Amino acid sequence: MTEAPFNILFVCSLNKWRSRTAETLYARHPLINARSAGTSRQARRRVTLADVRWADLILVMEEKHRERLRAEFRQDLRSCELLVLAVEDRFPYMDPRLIEELQAVIDPILESEGIDQ
């Protein structure tokens, strides 16, 4: 089991619905430091180099987000794990269906990292 806080960056396009919901869900976990950001120039909060360097794990919602991060931060992504969750942009912030979908894909990843729920 992980003892020190694990830094997780959640990424979608606009940082309004998916990544922000994931950050809210996992922000209170005692073993996780959670942040969220978007890849778009119109994002509520845009991914920065500092975010990428801070993260132990980056969880992106779609393949296009991984490709955008690789294009912009290729060298700095070598020090962290980057996984695609395959969560589509269908539900608004904190929608119960979005929460259920996020937890269904994120919780097994956390378990594999040794982070107990």
Secondary structure, DSSP 8 states (H G I E B T S, - for coil): ---S-EEEEEEESSSSSHHHHHHHHHTT-TTEEEEEEESSTT-SSB--HHHHHH-SEEEESSHHHHHHHHHHHGGGGGGSEEEE----S-S-TT-HHHHHHHHHHHHHHHHHTT---
